[in-house]
Amino acid sequence: MKGQEVRIINSAEDLSALAAEWNDLILRCPGYSLSQTFQWSQTAWETIGRVRGYELNCLALRSEGRLVAVWPLAIHRKGGVRTIRPLGWEGEDYCAPLVEPGGEVESRTALLWRTATRSADLAILRHVRADSPLAGVLQAGRHWSITEGGTPAPYVARDDYPDWAAYHATISSQFRYQIRRRRRKLAEAGQIVLERESAAGCAALIDWMIEQKKRWLVRSDLTNDWLFELDARNFLVGLATQEDATGDVALFSLKVDGVPTAAYLVTVDRRRVEYYFTAYDPQWSPYSPGAILIEYLLQWAFERGLDFDFRIGGQPYKYKWAKRSCDTVNWHVATTTRGVPALARLRTVLLISHMRQKMALGRFIPPKWRDRLKELLPRGAV
């Protein structure tokens, strides 16, 4: 493509120097997500990438000298294999480069992907939306790959409804009644406050959320390594305590007499609210504080003309609110022959992980079968 050039940015200094142009590009991309912004990527590099010893590999595409696309990536070396993945919250973001709208979106996305494949042996691209240009590029590729998908991502499109009342009327009347009733019951237990947390209170509320999530994992016999990493916590706190014209990380909570019962961490950009991280205190479960808080959040988004993205996962409760959905796929691509054995090992890990999820439903499996599976799987897999 004549007049177009991709530069690979490897230093934090050069990344910072790109801030003004990156923010200008964001303003030309009305469908951007907060995870595609400079503030997200810089915070991810400072709190996660640099701390974990990754190599910065941010791709900046220029056309006639003007920045038209950017894809922040990071490289991790292990056992002689270089693995490249998006720079962000370790796979919790949607995966997509930021590309200026127009007739060259697909070709520029393909150019960025080809450049990325030359930097590593294995690429891990999680949560690629099926409706994105990147999905088409990956599907047309000739590299060895395996995929996990399609995991749905339910969402509410604001333009589908004239106002909040019209949308709210589409929710099951029984469900709306249950929320009203439980909210009244909750008010009998103390003064309830639904609000967006101030920047000063974000760190403490994030710590509370992480602790509640850890306890939930123990109760559910599940694991999630990132919750136990300090850098993941610092990433969230770093974003939640800063303000930026491109958007914010926001925390919303439901408190009774000043004590949190449920809290949601979301991102807010110019088009949507993205629902990232939730937690609740199980002693308040009979009052359904999570449902009460979701209703509040949805109304907050509607009043600001924003879509509401429930993000990755087809949990039934999301479909009580969302009528639309888009599948997401995890891509694992061997970009060199050295990456092929790593891809084969990854396939085995994914198989074990899938079996572990099935084993979490152990109450449906006869005890003798479960004991036998425990012997076959690696220690800690069940």
KAKA-V601157 format. One record per backbone hydrogen bond with DSSP energy under -0.5 kcal/mol. NH is the residue of the N-H (numbers start at 1). CO is the residue of the C=O. If there is no record, write none. Layout:
nh = (NH | NH)
co = (CO | CO)
This chain:
nh = (4 | 5 | 7 | 7 | 9 | 9 | 10 | 15 | 16 | 17 | 18 | 18 | 19 | 22 | 23 | 24 | 25 | 26 | 27 | 28 | 28 | 29 | 30 | 32 | 36 | 37 | 41 | 42 | 43 | 44 | 45 | 46 | 47 | 48 | 49 | 50 | 52 | 53 | 54 | 55 | 56 | 56 | 57 | 58 | 59 | 60 | 60 | 61 | 61 | 62 | 63 | 64 | 66 | 68 | 69 | 70 | 71 | 73 | 74 | 75 | 76 | 78 | 81 | 83 | 83 | 84 | 85 | 86 | 87 | 88 | 90 | 92 | 95 | 96 | 98 | 99 | 100 | 101 | 105 | 108 | 109 | 110 | 111 | 112 | 113 | 114 | 115 | 116 | 117 | 118 | 118 | 119 | 120 | 121 | 122 | 123 | 124 | 125 | 125 | 126 | 128 | 129 | 130 | 132 | 135 | 136 | 137 | 138 | 139 | 140 | 141 | 144 | 146 | 148 | 151 | 153 | 154 | 154 | 155 | 156 | 157 | 158 | 160 | 161 | 167 | 168 | 169 | 170 | 171 | 176 | 177 | 178 | 179 | 180 | 181 | 182 | 183 | 184 | 185 | 186 | 187 | 188 | 188 | 189 | 189 | 190 | 193 | 195 | 195 | 197 | 201 | 202 | 202 | 205 | 206 | 207 | 208 | 209 | 210 | 211 | 212 | 213 | 214 | 215 | 216 | 217 | 218 | 219 | 220 | 221 | 221 | 222 | 227 | 228 | 229 | 230 | 233 | 234 | 235 | 236 | 237 | 238 | 239 | 240 | 241 | 242 | 247 | 248 | 249 | 250 | 250 | 252 | 253 | 254 | 255 | 255 | 256 | 257 | 257 | 259 | 261 | 262 | 263 | 264 | 265 | 266 | 266 | 267 | 268 | 269 | 273 | 274 | 275 | 276 | 276 | 277 | 279 | 281 | 282 | 284 | 285 | 287 | 288 | 292 | 293 | 294 | 295 | 296 | 297 | 298 | 299 | 300 | 301 | 302 | 303 | 304 | 304 | 305 | 306 | 307 | 308 | 309 | 310 | 310 | 311 | 313 | 318 | 319 | 319 | 320 | 321 | 322 | 324 | 326 | 328 | 329 | 330 | 331 | 331 | 332 | 333 | 334 | 335 | 335 | 336 | 339 | 340 | 340 | 341 | 342 | 343 | 344 | 345 | 346 | 347 | 348 | 349 | 350 | 351 | 352 | 353 | 354 | 355 | 356 | 357 | 358 | 359 | 360 | 361 | 362 | 364 | 365 | 369 | 370 | 371 | 372 | 373 | 374 | 375 | 376 | 377 | 381)
co = (1 | 62 | 5 | 60 | 7 | 58 | 8 | 11 | 12 | 13 | 14 | 15 | 16 | 18 | 19 | 20 | 21 | 22 | 23 | 24 | 25 | 26 | 28 | 29 | 33 | 34 | 37 | 38 | 39 | 40 | 41 | 42 | 43 | 44 | 44 | 45 | 48 | 50 | 49 | 75 | 10 | 54 | 73 | 9 | 71 | 7 | 58 | 59 | 69 | 5 | 66 | 3 | 63 | 61 | 61 | 98 | 59 | 71 | 85 | 55 | 83 | 81 | 78 | 76 | 81 | 122 | 74 | 124 | 72 | 86 | 88 | 89 | 127 | 94 | 70 | 97 | 68 | 28 | 102 | 104 | 105 | 106 | 107 | 108 | 109 | 110 | 111 | 112 | 113 | 114 | 115 | 116 | 117 | 82 | 82 | 333 | 84 | 123 | 331 | 124 | 329 | 127 | 327 | 129 | 132 | 132 | 133 | 134 | 135 | 136 | 138 | 334 | 332 | 330 | 328 | 326 | 311 | 313 | 324 | 308 | 155 | 156 | 157 | 158 | 163 | 164 | 165 | 167 | 168 | 172 | 173 | 174 | 175 | 176 | 177 | 178 | 179 | 180 | 181 | 182 | 183 | 184 | 185 | 185 | 186 | 186 | 255 | 193 | 253 | 251 | 198 | 198 | 199 | 201 | 202 | 203 | 204 | 205 | 206 | 207 | 208 | 209 | 210 | 211 | 212 | 213 | 214 | 215 | 216 | 217 | 218 | 217 | 224 | 225 | 226 | 228 | 229 | 230 | 231 | 232 | 233 | 234 | 235 | 236 | 237 | 239 | 244 | 268 | 239 | 248 | 266 | 264 | 195 | 262 | 193 | 253 | 259 | 191 | 255 | 256 | 254 | 254 | 279 | 252 | 277 | 250 | 264 | 274 | 248 | 272 | 307 | 267 | 309 | 265 | 274 | 265 | 263 | 261 | 280 | 281 | 282 | 284 | 285 | 288 | 289 | 290 | 291 | 292 | 293 | 294 | 295 | 296 | 297 | 298 | 299 | 300 | 301 | 302 | 301 | 271 | 156 | 273 | 154 | 308 | 154 | 152 | 315 | 315 | 316 | 317 | 318 | 318 | 155 | 153 | 151 | 128 | 148 | 125 | 329 | 146 | 123 | 144 | 121 | 333 | 121 | 336 | 336 | 337 | 337 | 338 | 339 | 340 | 341 | 342 | 343 | 344 | 345 | 346 | 347 | 348 | 349 | 350 | 351 | 352 | 353 | 354 | 355 | 356 | 358 | 359 | 361 | 362 | 366 | 366 | 367 | 368 | 369 | 370 | 371 | 372 | 373 | 378)
